[in-house]
């Protein structure tokens, strides 16, 4: 017989000190933009306000003051966050389209998203979008990572997977044409010209 569930405890009231503690704890665990931190803190404030019958607008005001303080002190740097997150996503195999969407989802301002995506090619780490497509192929075990007997039968599905990830047809075809994994990795690093 299953044990009865423990009753859910009420969230604590969100005072200025409590909001700051929650924010610092969150930032100690995760890199974040100011927009994302604002969203995380507002969820906590709204939950506590609903439980205690308080006005969430007071908590929103405290959050804005805290975020402004964090931005002034450098504890939060949206530009650095956007640049680092974009580079990380590209290394994992995200397309520019996917990177822009993820940064917007994380609350990064539109001009910072454009700047972050613009710096990807300037970093000189591979051929940008093509290197990201190669990374996704390795991660998802598509194309040259499949057994040779399955490659032809799965080509359309592999192209579709790359298209859903936001890569253009030209880049997807070029990356999937790699004869083997070693060649794909060499192409991604820019060491060998594509055949």
N, C-alpha and C positions, 0 to 999 in steps of 0.2 A: 504494500500500500504506500502510495506516495505521501511524502511529508507535506503538511499544509504550508502554503506560501507565507512568508513573513509579510506583515502589513507594510506598505510602502510609507516611508517617512516623508514628512513635508520638507521641501527644500528650505534652506535657511534664507532669511531676508538678505537682500543684496544691498549692503551698505557700500560706501565708497571704499572702505578698507577691504571688504570681501571681494568686490569687483577687481580691485588691484591684485589681490592674492590669486584669484582665479586666472587673471590675465598673465601674471608672472609664471604661474604653474604651466599654463598652456604654452607660453613662449619658451619655457625651459625644455619642453618636449618636442615642439614643432616649430619649424620656420613658418612665418605667416606674414601676409600683407595686412595693412591697416583695415582694409575692407573685410577680409576674412575674420580678423580678430573681432571687429565690430559685430559681425553676424553671430559669432560664437557667444560673445558676451550678451548680446540681446536675447538670444534663446534662453540663456540662464536667467536673465532679468525677467523676461515674460513669464517663464515657468514659476519663478518665485512670486511675482506680482499676482498671478492668478491664484496661487495657493493662499496668499495672505490678504488678498483684496486690496493690494497697493496699486498705485498708478505707475505703469511702466515708463511713462515719459520722464519721470524723475531719474530713473536708472539710465535712460538713454542719454540724458544730459551728463550724468557722471561718466558714462562710457566715452562720450565725445571729449570731455576734459582729459581723461586718462590717455586716450589715443593721441591727442595733441601733445601731451607731455612726453609720451614715448617717442613720437616723431621728432620733437625738439632735442631730446636726449640721445637720439640715434639708436634706441633700443629696437625700433622698427624702422626699416629702410625699404620702402616699396620698390625703388629702382633696383637696388641690389637683389632683393628677393625675386623680382621679375626676371632679371638677367640670369641668376643662378637656377631658378626653376625652369626657364626656357632651355638652358644648356643641359640640364639633367634630363628633361623630357626628350630632347633630341637624341641624347646618348641612348636612351631606352627605346628609341624607334618611333617617336611621335613626329608627325608631319608638321609643317608650319601652321596649317589650318587647325590641327589638333592642339598645338601649343597655344595658339591665340585663344581658342575656346576654353582651355583649361585655366589660363591666366585670368580670363574674364570671369570664369566661375569662381576663382579664388579672390575676386574683388579688386583686382589690379586695374588702375585707371587706363583708359584707352590709349593715351599717348605713351604711357610706360610700356604697354603691350607692344606697340609698334616699335619702340626703341629696342626692347628686349629681343624681338624677333629679328630686327635689323642687325643686331650684334652677333647673331649666330654664325653668319658667314665670315665676319671679320675675325673671329677667333682662330681661324685657320685649322680647326680640328676636323679634317676630312673634307669631303665635298658637300657638306651641309645636308640638303634634302636627300641626296642619293645615299649618303652614309647612314642617315636615319632609316631609310627604307631597308638597307642591308641589315641594320641592327634589328629591325622588326622581323625580317625574314629569319634571322638566327633565333630570336626569342620565340617566335611562333612555329619554328621548324617548317617553313614553307620552301617551295622551289628546290634549290640545290641541297637543302637539308633533308629532303625526303629520299626514300629509296628510289633508285633510278627507274624501276619499273612503274612507280606510282606518279612520277613527275608529269607525264603527258596527260594522264587522266585527271589530275588535280590542278592543272594549270589555270583553268577558268576560276576555280574556287580560290586559288592563291591570288590571282589578279583582283578578284572581288574583295578579298580580305585587305589588300593594300589600298584599294579604292575607298573602302569604308573607313580606313585609317586616315584618309585625306591625301593620299599620294596621287599624282597625275599618272595617266596611262603610260606615258613615255618612260618615266622613272621606274614604274612598276615592271614594265617589260624588260628594261635594261637590267634591273637587279635580278629578275627571275631567270635571265638568260645565262647566268653564271654557270659554268660547267660543274663546279664543285665548291665546297665550303671554303677551301683555302683561297681560291680565286675570288670568291665573293668578299672575303675579308681583306684581301689585297686591294680590290677595287674600292672598298669602303675607306681604306687608309690612303688611297690615291697613289699607291706604289706601282701599280701596273695599269696600263691603259686598257680600257674595255675593248674586247674583240669585236 
